[in-house]
Amino acid sequence: MTRDDWLAGQTRTFTALHGKRVDRWTGVEMALRENVAGTGPQFADPGVPCLQLYWLQAWLDDGSALEIGTYQGDDGFGLCGHPSEKRSDDGRWDGIFRWRPFPELPTGPVDHVAVFHERCFLAEVHFRIGARPLALVAGELEETHEGGLIFQRLDESVLAFTDLVAVDRIPWNTVRQIHPATS
């Protein structure tokens, strides 16, 4: 299978969610900062308009689940999805990782799916679920020595945004050069 075939298959995996219903989201969240003032990991910041996830599961109304994570290519990472049977935390997540449900992400019928490629990666997937937006982006927040955060594109985490305007306004480390996928 060529890289283009695999990318087309991943595009179809996400577009196949159109018309389905997402009942809930679960997964593993990754801290934004490792240790804030000696109090431990920080998972939220009012200045960060997204969740940083190691992986995410979309649980559908038919009882199936799609696990969404990233894959590594030669010079970056992209989003990927595959069927999942994981039901809950297996007890191995601690420190900068925590398993949890994500009630802040939209649920309901998937009315729209748009998949975007950048270079040779599946860079972003935008949904409209129950009339609410959700953008999943291959990226990661890198903590600086001063405690700031750099928004990295095409990196190894899944960034989940419920505000599509925020995706455009983020000071990404590189210019977004996405284009709609064709399948």
Secondary structure, DSSP 8 states (H G I E B T S, - for coil): --HHHHHHHHHHHHHTTTT-EEEEEEEEEE-SBS-STTS--B---TT--EEEEEEEEEEETTS-EEEEEEEE-SS-EEEEEEEE---S--S---TTEEEEE-TTS--EEEEEEEEEEETTEEEEEEEEETTEEEEEEEEEEEE-TTS-EEEEES-SEEEEES-HHHHHHS-BSS----EE---
